[in-house]
Amino acid sequence: MFISLSILGIIIGFLSGFFAIGGGTMLVPALMFAGFDIKTAIGISVTQMVFSSLFGSYLNYKKGTLHIGNSISVGIGGFLGALNSGFIVTHLSSKVLTIVFLSFVILAIYRFFKAPQITDKLEINNNILLFFIGYFVGTMSISVGIGGALLITPILVGFLHFPLKKALSSALFFVIFSSISGFASLSYFGHIDYTKGFLVGSFSLLGVYFGIMFSHKTDKKRHKKLLLIFYVIILLLILNKLFKPFGV
């Protein structure tokens, strides 16, 4: 179990660093396949996200792609938005929430990949706007049980004209806020297996290091193509997860 969790941590860490995501969409199913129940798997996953997002953001900052001023506006918005998830889930049907969320995801990803490699449009980095984007993404993503990094990158690139590397760094930084919030909440309710969570999280740091290294060495065009493939896979996983309750 030690070896398998260590290897899993390294793999998820690499994907987290390279694609600027939390990793929960992949880690939770992998842990459940290994025999963990869903609550324990989520607890381990959130713990890993704290490790990978903090270390990955530190590396991005050292390399000059993470701009704290803009990113913290998105992060705080996401943290506060996530607090609405209980209200949203209570008052909206699963079907309505699913349709709204998926519509937004598809639009954001479409705009991301339609965005030109080089644009003469000015980057929109208004902190108030970024706060409300983070707030909306935090509310919607946590309400359906996934991290918000999947949405942050397409929005920043496709709508606000952020450079790809800067957008990826901001997305991973966003995960710090959502994962810490989730870790505190799950800890309070006793759903964190600290030993296994810290094991996976610790080994994920090695994967994050190499993921960030390859991310910065990959040219924007190729990185964007790899992101397209990755996003399509993740989107299919989300579709499968969200529409299962409807028998689709």
C-alpha positions in Angstrom: 0.0 0.0 0.0 2.9 2.4 0.8 4.5 1.9 -2.6 1.2 2.1 -4.6 0.1 5.3 -2.8 3.6 6.8 -3.3 3.6 6.1 -7.0 0.0 7.4 -7.3 1.0 10.6 -5.5 3.9 11.2 -7.9 1.7 10.7 -10.9 -1.1 13.0 -9.7 1.4 15.6 -8.6 2.9 15.6 -12.1 -0.5 16.1 -13.7 -1.3 18.8 -11.2 1.9 20.7 -11.9 1.7 20.3 -15.7 -2.0 21.0 -16.2 -2.5 23.3 -13.2 -5.3 21.4 -11.6 -6.0 20.1 -8.1 -6.0 16.4 -9.2 -9.1 15.3 -7.3 -11.0 14.3 -10.5 -8.4 11.6 -11.1 -7.2 10.8 -7.6 -10.6 10.0 -6.1 -11.6 7.4 -8.7 -8.1 5.8 -8.5 -8.4 5.5 -4.7 -11.9 4.1 -4.9 -10.6 1.5 -7.4 -7.9 0.6 -4.9 -10.6 -0.1 -2.3 -11.1 3.2 -0.4 -14.6 4.4 0.4 -15.6 7.7 -1.2 -15.3 9.8 1.9 -11.8 8.6 2.7 -10.8 9.1 -0.9 -12.0 12.7 -1.0 -10.2 13.4 2.3 -6.9 12.0 0.9 -7.5 13.9 -2.4 -8.1 17.3 -0.7 -5.0 16.8 1.5 -2.9 16.1 -1.6 -4.3 19.2 -3.3 -3.1 21.4 -0.4 0.5 20.0 -0.8 0.6 20.2 -4.7 -1.1 23.6 -5.0 1.1 25.3 -2.4 4.4 23.8 -3.7 3.4 24.3 -7.4 2.4 27.9 -6.8 5.8 28.5 -5.0 7.6 27.1 -8.1 5.5 29.2 -10.4 6.2 32.3 -8.4 10.0 31.6 -8.5 9.8 31.3 -12.2 7.9 34.6 -12.5 4.6 33.3 -14.0 2.5 33.7 -10.8 1.3 37.2 -10.2 0.0 37.3 -6.6 -2.1 40.5 -6.9 -4.5 39.2 -9.6 -4.4 35.6 -8.4 -5.3 36.3 -4.8 -8.4 38.2 -6.0 -9.6 35.1 -7.8 -8.6 32.9 -4.9 -10.5 34.9 -2.2 -13.5 35.0 -4.5 -13.4 31.3 -4.9 -13.1 30.7 -1.1 -16.1 32.8 -0.4 -18.1 31.4 -3.3 -17.6 27.9 -2.1 -19.4 28.8 1.1 -22.6 29.1 -1.0 -22.4 25.5 -2.1 -24.7 24.1 0.6 -27.4 26.7 -0.2 -27.1 26.1 -4.0 -27.3 22.3 -3.6 -30.3 22.6 -1.3 -32.3 25.0 -3.5 -31.5 23.9 -7.0 -32.3 20.5 -8.5 -29.4 18.3 -9.5 -30.6 18.4 -13.1 -30.7 22.2 -13.3 -27.4 22.6 -11.6 -25.8 20.0 -14.0 -27.1 21.8 -17.1 -26.0 25.2 -16.0 -22.6 24.0 -14.9 -21.9 22.0 -18.1 -23.1 24.8 -20.3 -20.6 27.2 -18.6 -17.8 24.6 -18.8 -18.3 24.0 -22.5 -18.5 27.7 -23.3 -15.4 28.5 -21.3 -13.3 25.7 -22.9 -14.6 26.7 -26.4 -13.5 30.3 -25.9 -10.1 29.1 -24.5 -9.3 27.0 -27.6 -10.6 29.7 -30.0 -8.3 32.2 -28.5 -5.4 33.0 -30.8 -1.8 32.1 -29.7 -0.9 35.8 -30.0 -3.4 38.6 -29.5 -3.3 42.3 -29.7 -6.1 42.6 -27.1 -5.2 44.0 -23.7 -5.2 41.7 -20.8 -8.1 42.4 -18.5 -6.9 42.2 -14.9 -9.4 44.1 -12.9 -9.3 42.7 -9.4 -13.0 43.3 -8.7 -13.9 41.4 -11.9 -11.4 38.6 -11.0 -12.9 38.4 -7.5 -16.4 37.8 -8.9 -15.1 35.3 -11.4 -13.5 33.4 -8.6 -16.7 33.7 -6.5 -18.8 32.2 -9.3 -16.4 29.4 -10.1 -16.0 28.6 -6.4 -19.8 28.4 -6.0 -20.5 26.3 -9.1 -17.5 23.9 -9.0 -17.8 23.0 -5.3 -21.5 22.6 -5.6 -20.9 19.7 -8.1 -18.0 18.3 -6.2 -15.0 19.2 -8.4 -12.2 21.8 -8.2 -12.4 25.1 -10.0 -9.0 25.1 -11.8 -10.6 23.4 -14.8 -12.7 26.5 -15.3 -10.3 29.2 -14.2 -7.7 28.7 -17.0 -10.2 28.8 -19.9 -11.9 31.9 -18.5 -8.6 33.8 -18.0 -7.3 32.9 -21.5 -10.5 32.9 -23.5 -12.3 35.9 -22.0 -9.7 38.0 -20.2 -6.8 37.4 -22.7 -4.3 36.2 -20.1 -1.1 34.6 -21.4 -1.4 30.8 -21.1 1.4 30.3 -18.6 0.1 33.1 -16.4 -3.4 31.7 -16.5 -2.2 28.2 -15.6 -0.3 29.6 -12.6 -3.3 31.5 -11.4 -5.5 28.4 -11.7 -3.2 26.3 -9.6 -3.0 29.2 -7.0 -6.8 29.2 -6.9 -6.7 25.5 -5.7 -4.8 26.6 -2.6 -7.9 28.4 -1.3 -10.5 25.7 -2.2 -8.3 22.9 -0.9 -7.5 24.5 2.4 -11.1 25.3 2.9 -12.1 21.7 2.1 -9.3 20.3 4.3 -10.5 22.3 7.3 -14.1 21.3 6.8 -13.3 17.6 6.3 -11.0 17.6 9.2 -13.7 19.0 11.4 -16.1 16.2 10.4 -13.4 13.5 10.8 -13.1 12.5 7.1 -9.3 13.0 6.8 -6.9 10.0 7.0 -3.9 12.0 7.9 -1.3 9.2 7.5 -2.4 8.3 3.9 -3.2 11.9 3.0 0.2 13.2 4.0 1.9 10.2 2.3 0.2 10.9 -1.0 0.7 14.6 -0.6 4.4 14.3 0.3 5.2 12.2 -2.8 3.1 14.4 -5.0 5.6 17.1 -4.4 8.1 15.2 -6.5 5.6 14.9 -9.3 4.7 18.6 -9.0 8.3 19.6 -9.4 8.8 17.7 -12.7 5.3 18.7 -13.9 6.1 22.4 -13.4 9.5 22.0 -15.0 8.0 20.4 -18.1 5.2 22.9 -18.2 7.6 25.8 -18.4 9.7 24.0 -21.0 6.7 23.2 -23.2 5.9 25.8 -25.9 2.5 27.4 -25.7 1.2 25.8 -28.9 2.0 22.2 -27.8 0.9 22.9 -24.2 -2.5 24.1 -25.5 -3.0 21.0 -27.6 -2.2 18.8 -24.6 -4.6 20.8 -22.5 -7.3 20.2 -25.1 -6.9 16.5 -24.9 -6.8 16.5 -21.1 -9.8 18.8 -20.8 -11.9 16.6 -23.2 -11.0 13.5 -21.0 -11.9 15.4 -17.8 -15.1 16.7 -19.3 -16.2 13.2 -20.3 -15.5 12.0 -16.7 -17.6 14.9 -15.4 -20.4 14.1 -17.8 -20.3 10.5 -16.7 -20.3 11.5 -13.0 -23.0 14.1 -13.2 -25.5 12.2 -15.5 -25.3 8.9 -13.7 -28.0 9.8 -11.2 -30.4 10.5 -14.2 -29.7 7.1 -15.8 -28.1 8.6 -18.8 
